[in-house]
């Protein structure tokens, strides 16, 4: 579709049209900006295309074609937003087309290539997870197992494998390299989730000054479901929010300044380890979930509307209002991930009832009846996401989880329960005990 009927509005090209990009299209439209979504998928498989003013059937890596489209159609900016594969093409397209971008190629590489990122952390005094080289494998006793092997750059835990022996590691390395754009991999000490809390961290930067906008605890699924690297929920703010602000916030802000990021979102994942945070995954983006909708309801801060004006030639907006917003005005949010096991989805019920609950901010469905789920052990098991916002009450949080689990029903075509690694309420025990 190429209507190009913008009526003099600013135009924004959005790379990728997954469900998580719908909020970007919505925010841009509310700002009076004409929206164009580009990816190679048909509209029925690319939800943001269905609500955009225009869509393109271009792969996001069709750099030269998209640059030419921007020039021919007087498009004002391009945005990758929240998934790893869009970050590098967004920078390349913006630079070649002469429109704003969040960072230079060197900055984007530092925040998408884990090897470069580890060096940046070392150079700026930020802790990371201890790493091994492939040469270390051949030295007896050099590697302390278990370790985690993963691609230098990938997404959704593709190519990531926990290894307990040398033989397992040797087998996992080729798979990790296959998922990496440059054929590289990273071998790290395995951080035990029961001991080291996994964190999601986001900053908004304006004129070179970062401010924390989200800090949450990530909880993974069960090993027996092969989902120990996939989320079952995120709770924000983190139970370690006070400790983080005391020992890590300033160091990480100094690293962002050292890198030279001037405007835009910066994202990290890391583990809380004793009295420090060990970062392991970066991005010049926001994380790929619906947290921004929750934050907007809780505080009025709209992170999409804050960054979109910069992309079309304006400034980062709402920066002062965003300071301290990670506390959610004293509320708590839970992002409940729905994961399903292998098989063909036969029955999918309950989301309409769940969506009507007053504490449910958003419900997103990613897989549908008739779809086949493969045993991949990665993000492709995620069938949906439910966003919860409520007061910081253990009983209230427990009540909402019970409500979701009593109404949600996904069966395969043979009538078997297909939901795996459901939310474990002991997660609430840890969070409430620490934060209160």
C-alpha positions as CSV (number, residue, x, y, z in Angstrom):
1,X,0.0,0.0,0.0
2,X,1.4,3.4,-1.0
3,X,-1.2,6.1,-0.5
4,X,1.3,8.8,0.4
5,X,-1.5,11.1,1.4
6,X,0.2,12.8,4.3
7,X,-1.4,16.2,3.9
8,X,1.7,18.0,4.9
9,X,2.3,16.1,8.1
10,X,5.7,14.9,9.3
11,X,6.5,11.4,8.2
12,X,8.0,8.6,10.2
13,X,9.2,5.2,8.8
14,X,8.9,2.5,11.4
15,X,11.0,-0.7,10.9
16,X,9.0,-3.9,11.6
17,X,5.3,-4.2,12.3
18,X,5.0,-6.7,15.2
19,X,2.3,-6.2,17.8
20,X,4.7,-4.4,20.1
21,X,5.1,-1.7,17.4
22,X,1.4,-0.8,17.5
23,X,1.9,1.5,20.4
24,X,4.6,3.4,18.3
25,X,2.1,3.9,15.5
26,X,-0.6,5.0,17.9
27,X,1.7,7.5,19.6
28,X,3.0,8.9,16.4
29,X,-0.5,9.4,15.1
30,X,-1.5,11.1,18.3
31,X,1.4,13.5,17.7
32,X,0.0,14.2,14.2
33,X,2.7,12.3,12.4
34,X,2.1,10.2,9.2
35,X,3.2,6.6,9.8
36,X,4.8,4.1,7.4
37,X,5.6,0.6,8.6
38,X,8.1,-1.5,6.6
39,X,8.8,-5.2,6.8
40,X,8.5,-8.2,4.4
41,X,5.4,-9.7,6.1
42,X,1.8,-9.6,4.9
43,X,-0.3,-7.2,6.9
44,X,-2.3,-10.0,8.6
45,X,1.1,-11.1,10.1
46,X,2.3,-7.6,10.9
47,X,-0.3,-5.9,13.1
48,X,1.2,-2.4,13.1
49,X,0.7,-2.3,9.3
50,X,-3.0,-2.6,9.9
51,X,-3.2,0.6,11.8
52,X,-0.4,2.6,10.0
53,X,-1.2,5.2,7.4
54,X,0.9,3.3,4.9
55,X,3.0,0.2,4.8
56,X,5.8,-1.1,2.6
57,X,6.6,-4.7,1.6
58,X,10.4,-4.2,2.2
59,X,12.7,-6.3,4.3
60,X,14.2,-4.0,7.0
61,X,17.6,-4.8,5.6
62,X,16.8,-3.4,2.2
63,X,18.9,-0.4,3.2
64,X,19.3,1.3,-0.2
65,X,15.7,0.8,-1.2
66,X,14.4,2.3,2.0
67,X,16.8,5.2,1.8
68,X,15.6,5.9,-1.7
69,X,12.0,5.7,-0.5
70,X,12.8,8.3,2.2
71,X,14.3,10.7,-0.3
72,X,11.6,10.2,-2.9
73,X,8.8,10.7,-0.5
74,X,10.3,13.4,1.8
75,X,10.1,11.2,4.9
76,X,11.4,13.0,8.0
77,X,12.7,10.1,10.1
78,X,13.2,6.4,10.7
79,X,12.7,4.4,14.0
80,X,13.7,0.9,14.9
81,X,12.3,1.1,18.4
82,X,12.4,-2.2,20.4
83,X,13.8,-5.3,18.7
84,X,17.5,-6.1,18.1
85,X,17.4,-6.7,14.3
86,X,16.2,-3.1,13.6
87,X,19.0,-1.2,15.4
88,X,21.7,-1.4,12.8
89,X,19.5,-0.9,9.7
90,X,17.8,2.0,11.4
91,X,21.2,3.7,11.9
92,X,22.4,3.0,8.4
93,X,19.2,4.2,6.8
94,X,19.1,7.4,8.8
95,X,22.7,8.2,8.2
96,X,22.4,7.6,4.4
97,X,19.1,9.4,4.1
98,X,20.3,12.4,6.2
99,X,17.6,12.1,8.8
100,X,18.1,12.0,12.6
101,X,19.3,8.9,14.4
102,X,19.9,8.0,18.0
103,X,23.6,7.1,17.6
104,X,26.6,6.7,15.3
105,X,27.5,3.4,13.8
106,X,30.2,2.9,16.4
107,X,27.7,3.6,19.2
108,X,25.2,1.2,17.7
109,X,27.8,-1.5,17.4
110,X,28.9,-1.1,21.0
111,X,25.3,-1.6,22.1
112,X,24.5,-4.6,19.8
113,X,27.8,-6.6,19.7
114,X,28.4,-8.3,23.1
115,X,32.1,-8.5,22.6
116,X,32.5,-4.8,22.0
117,X,30.1,-4.1,24.8
118,X,32.2,-6.1,27.3
119,X,35.2,-4.0,26.4
120,X,33.2,-0.8,26.9
121,X,32.2,-2.0,30.4
122,X,35.7,-2.9,31.3
123,X,37.0,0.5,30.1
124,X,34.4,2.4,32.1
125,X,34.5,0.4,35.3
126,X,31.1,-1.3,34.9
127,X,30.9,-4.9,36.0
128,X,30.1,-7.7,33.5
129,X,29.9,-11.5,33.7
130,X,33.2,-13.3,33.6
131,X,34.0,-14.6,30.1
132,X,36.1,-17.4,28.6
133,X,37.7,-17.7,25.2
134,X,37.5,-20.7,22.9
135,X,41.2,-21.4,23.6
136,X,40.3,-21.8,27.3
137,X,38.3,-24.9,26.4
138,X,41.4,-26.9,25.7
139,X,43.1,-26.1,28.9
140,X,42.2,-28.5,31.7
141,X,40.6,-26.8,34.6
142,X,40.5,-23.4,33.0
143,X,36.7,-23.3,32.6
144,X,34.5,-23.6,35.6
145,X,31.2,-25.2,34.5
146,X,28.4,-24.6,34.0
147,X,28.8,-21.8,31.4
148,X,26.5,-20.1,29.0
149,X,27.3,-19.8,25.4
150,X,25.5,-17.3,23.1
151,X,25.8,-15.4,19.8
152,X,27.6,-12.1,19.7
153,X,24.3,-10.6,18.6
154,X,20.9,-12.3,18.3
155,X,17.5,-12.0,19.9
156,X,15.0,-14.1,21.7
157,X,17.6,-16.4,23.2
158,X,18.3,-18.0,19.8
159,X,21.5,-19.9,19.9
160,X,21.8,-19.6,23.7
161,X,22.8,-22.8,25.6
162,X,23.7,-23.7,29.2
163,X,26.6,-26.2,29.2
164,X,27.8,-28.4,32.0
165,X,30.6,-30.2,30.2
166,X,33.3,-29.6,27.6
167,X,31.5,-31.9,25.2
168,X,28.2,-29.9,25.6
169,X,30.1,-26.6,25.1
170,X,31.8,-27.9,21.9
171,X,28.5,-28.9,20.5
172,X,26.8,-25.6,21.5
173,X,29.4,-23.2,20.0
174,X,28.5,-23.9,16.3
175,X,24.8,-23.2,17.0
176,X,25.6,-20.0,18.7
177,X,27.9,-18.9,15.9
178,X,25.2,-19.7,13.4
179,X,22.8,-17.2,15.0
180,X,25.4,-14.4,15.1
181,X,25.8,-11.9,12.2
182,X,29.6,-12.2,12.3
183,X,30.0,-15.8,13.3
184,X,31.2,-15.0,16.8
185,X,30.1,-16.3,20.2
186,X,30.4,-15.4,23.8
187,X,31.2,-17.9,26.6
188,X,30.2,-16.7,30.1
189,X,30.1,-17.9,33.6
190,X,26.5,-19.2,34.3
191,X,24.6,-16.9,36.6
192,X,22.2,-18.8,38.7
193,X,18.7,-17.1,38.6
194,X,17.9,-18.4,42.1
195,X,20.9,-16.5,43.5
196,X,21.4,-13.7,41.0
197,X,18.3,-11.7,40.1
198,X,18.0,-11.0,36.4
199,X,17.3,-7.3,35.7
200,X,15.9,-5.2,32.8
201,X,17.2,-1.6,32.8
202,X,16.2,1.4,30.6
203,X,17.5,5.0,30.4
204,X,16.2,8.0,28.4
205,X,19.0,10.3,27.3
206,X,18.6,14.0,26.3
207,X,21.5,16.2,25.4
208,X,23.9,13.7,26.7
209,X,22.2,13.3,30.2
210,X,20.7,9.9,31.0
211,X,17.9,9.3,33.5
212,X,16.6,5.9,34.6
213,X,13.1,5.2,33.4
214,X,12.6,1.5,34.2
215,X,14.2,-1.1,36.4
216,X,12.6,-4.6,36.7
217,X,13.1,-8.1,37.8
218,X,13.0,-10.8,35.1
219,X,11.9,-14.3,35.9
220,X,12.5,-17.3,33.6
221,X,10.6,-20.5,33.0
222,X,11.3,-24.0,34.2
223,X,14.2,-26.0,32.9
224,X,12.0,-29.1,32.4
225,X,10.0,-27.0,29.9
226,X,13.2,-25.9,28.1
227,X,12.3,-22.3,29.0
228,X,14.9,-21.5,31.6
229,X,16.2,-18.7,29.2
230,X,12.7,-17.3,28.5
231,X,10.5,-15.0,30.6
232,X,7.4,-16.0,32.6
233,X,7.1,-12.5,34.0
234,X,8.7,-9.2,34.8
235,X,8.0,-7.2,37.9
236,X,8.7,-3.5,38.2
237,X,10.2,-1.7,40.1
238,X,12.9,-4.3,40.9
239,X,13.1,-5.6,44.5
240,X,16.7,-4.3,44.3
241,X,15.8,-0.8,43.2
242,X,17.2,0.9,46.3
243,X,20.5,-1.0,46.1
244,X,20.7,-0.3,42.4
245,X,20.3,3.4,42.8
246,X,22.9,3.4,45.6
247,X,25.7,1.5,43.8
248,X,25.1,1.2,40.1
249,X,23.0,4.0,38.6
250,X,25.8,6.6,38.5
251,X,28.4,4.2,37.1
252,X,26.1,3.2,34.3
253,X,25.2,6.8,33.5
254,X,28.9,7.6,33.3
255,X,29.3,4.7,30.8
256,X,26.5,6.0,28.6
257,X,28.1,9.5,28.7
258,X,31.5,8.0,27.9
259,X,30.0,6.3,24.9
260,X,28.7,9.6,23.7
261,X,25.0,8.9,23.3
262,X,23.3,12.3,23.1
263,X,19.6,11.5,22.6
264,X,17.5,8.4,22.7
265,X,16.7,5.2,24.7
266,X,19.4,2.9,26.1
267,X,18.6,-0.5,27.3
268,X,20.5,-3.1,29.4
269,X,20.0,-6.5,31.0
270,X,22.1,-7.6,33.9
271,X,22.3,-9.7,37.0
272,X,22.3,-8.4,40.6
273,X,25.4,-10.1,42.1
274,X,26.0,-9.4,45.8
275,X,26.4,-5.6,45.8
276,X,26.8,-4.9,42.1
277,X,25.1,-5.3,38.7
278,X,26.8,-7.4,36.1
279,X,25.6,-6.2,32.7
280,X,25.3,-8.8,29.8
281,X,23.1,-7.4,27.1
282,X,22.8,-3.8,25.7
283,X,20.7,-2.0,23.2
284,X,20.1,1.5,21.7
285,X,16.4,0.9,22.2
286,X,13.7,0.1,24.7
287,X,13.0,-3.6,25.6
288,X,10.5,-5.5,23.5
289,X,7.4,-5.6,25.8
290,X,4.5,-3.4,26.7
291,X,6.0,-1.7,29.7
292,X,5.6,1.7,28.1
293,X,1.8,1.4,28.2
294,X,1.9,0.5,31.9
295,X,4.3,3.5,32.7
296,X,2.0,5.9,30.8
297,X,-1.1,4.7,32.9
298,X,0.8,4.8,36.2
299,X,2.7,8.2,35.7
300,X,1.5,9.9,32.6
301,X,5.0,9.6,31.1
302,X,4.8,8.4,27.5
303,X,8.2,7.1,26.4
304,X,7.0,6.6,22.8
305,X,5.9,10.3,22.5
306,X,9.1,11.3,24.2
307,X,11.4,9.9,21.6
308,X,9.4,10.1,18.3
309,X,9.7,13.9,17.9
310,X,13.5,13.6,17.9
311,X,13.3,11.1,15.0
312,X,11.5,13.6,12.8
313,X,13.7,16.6,13.5
314,X,12.6,17.8,16.9
315,X,13.8,17.2,20.4
316,X,13.5,14.5,23.1
317,X,10.3,15.4,25.0
318,X,9.1,14.8,28.5
319,X,12.6,14.4,29.9
320,X,12.1,16.2,33.2
321,X,8.8,14.4,33.8
322,X,10.5,11.1,33.2
323,X,12.9,11.6,36.1
324,X,12.0,9.1,38.9
325,X,9.2,7.5,36.8
326,X,10.8,4.1,37.4
327,X,9.0,4.0,40.8
328,X,5.6,4.0,39.0
329,X,4.2,6.4,41.5
330,X,4.3,3.8,44.2
331,X,2.5,1.2,42.2
332,X,3.8,-2.2,40.9
333,X,3.5,-3.7,37.4
334,X,3.6,-7.3,36.4
335,X,4.1,-8.4,32.8
336,X,2.7,-11.9,32.7
337,X,4.1,-13.9,29.7
338,X,1.9,-16.7,28.3
339,X,4.2,-19.6,27.1
340,X,2.9,-22.7,25.2
341,X,4.6,-26.0,24.5
342,X,5.0,-27.8,21.2
343,X,1.9,-28.7,19.2
344,X,-0.9,-27.2,17.2
345,X,-3.1,-24.7,19.1
346,X,-6.7,-25.9,19.2
347,X,-8.4,-23.7,21.8
348,X,-7.5,-20.3,23.0
349,X,-9.9,-18.8,25.6
350,X,-10.1,-16.2,28.4
351,X,-8.2,-13.2,27.1
352,X,-11.4,-11.2,26.5
353,X,-12.5,-11.8,30.1
354,X,-9.0,-11.0,31.4
355,X,-8.8,-7.8,29.4
356,X,-11.9,-6.4,31.3
357,X,-10.2,-6.6,34.7
358,X,-9.7,-3.1,36.1
359,X,-6.0,-3.8,36.8
360,X,-5.2,-5.2,33.4
361,X,-3.6,-2.4,31.2
362,X,-3.0,-4.4,28.0
363,X,-3.4,-7.9,26.6
364,X,-1.4,-8.9,23.5
365,X,-1.9,-12.2,21.7
366,X,1.0,-13.4,19.6
367,X,0.0,-16.9,18.5
368,X,-3.5,-18.1,17.4
369,X,-5.6,-21.2,16.9
370,X,-4.2,-23.4,14.2
371,X,-0.6,-22.3,14.6
372,X,2.1,-24.9,15.1
373,X,4.5,-24.3,18.0
374,X,7.9,-26.0,17.6
375,X,10.1,-27.1,20.5
376,X,12.7,-24.2,20.0
377,X,13.2,-23.2,23.7
378,X,13.2,-19.5,22.7
379,X,10.8,-16.6,22.4
380,X,8.7,-18.4,19.8
381,X,7.0,-20.2,22.7
382,X,5.5,-16.9,23.8
383,X,1.8,-16.9,22.9
384,X,0.9,-13.6,24.6
385,X,1.5,-11.0,27.2
386,X,-0.7,-9.6,29.9
387,X,0.2,-6.2,31.5
388,X,-0.9,-5.7,35.1
389,X,-0.8,-2.5,37.2
390,X,-1.9,-2.3,40.8
391,X,-1.1,-1.0,44.3
392,X,1.9,-2.6,46.1
393,X,-0.1,-5.2,47.9
394,X,0.9,-8.8,48.1
395,X,-2.7,-9.9,48.4
396,X,-3.8,-7.8,45.5
397,X,-1.0,-9.1,43.2
398,X,-1.8,-12.7,44.2
399,X,-5.5,-12.1,43.5
400,X,-4.8,-10.8,40.0
401,X,-2.5,-13.8,39.2
402,X,-5.2,-16.2,40.4
403,X,-7.7,-14.4,38.3
404,X,-5.5,-14.7,35.2
405,X,-4.7,-18.3,35.7
406,X,-8.3,-19.3,36.4
407,X,-9.6,-17.8,33.2
408,X,-6.8,-18.5,30.7
409,X,-7.2,-21.7,28.8
410,X,-5.0,-22.9,25.9
411,X,-5.4,-26.5,24.6
412,X,-3.8,-28.2,21.7
413,X,-5.9,-30.0,19.0
414,X,-5.9,-33.1,21.1
415,X,-7.4,-31.3,24.1
416,X,-4.3,-31.2,26.2
417,X,-3.2,-28.2,28.2
418,X,-0.6,-26.4,26.1
419,X,0.4,-23.7,28.7
420,X,3.9,-24.4,30.1
421,X,5.9,-22.7,32.9
422,X,3.0,-20.7,34.3
423,X,3.7,-17.9,36.8
424,X,4.9,-19.2,40.1
425,X,3.6,-17.2,43.0
426,X,6.8,-17.8,45.0
427,X,8.1,-15.0,42.8
428,X,5.8,-12.6,44.6
429,X,7.3,-13.8,48.0
430,X,10.8,-12.8,46.9
431,X,9.7,-9.5,45.5
432,X,7.5,-8.4,48.4
433,X,9.9,-9.5,51.1
434,X,12.8,-7.6,49.6
435,X,11.1,-4.3,48.5
436,X,8.9,-3.6,51.5
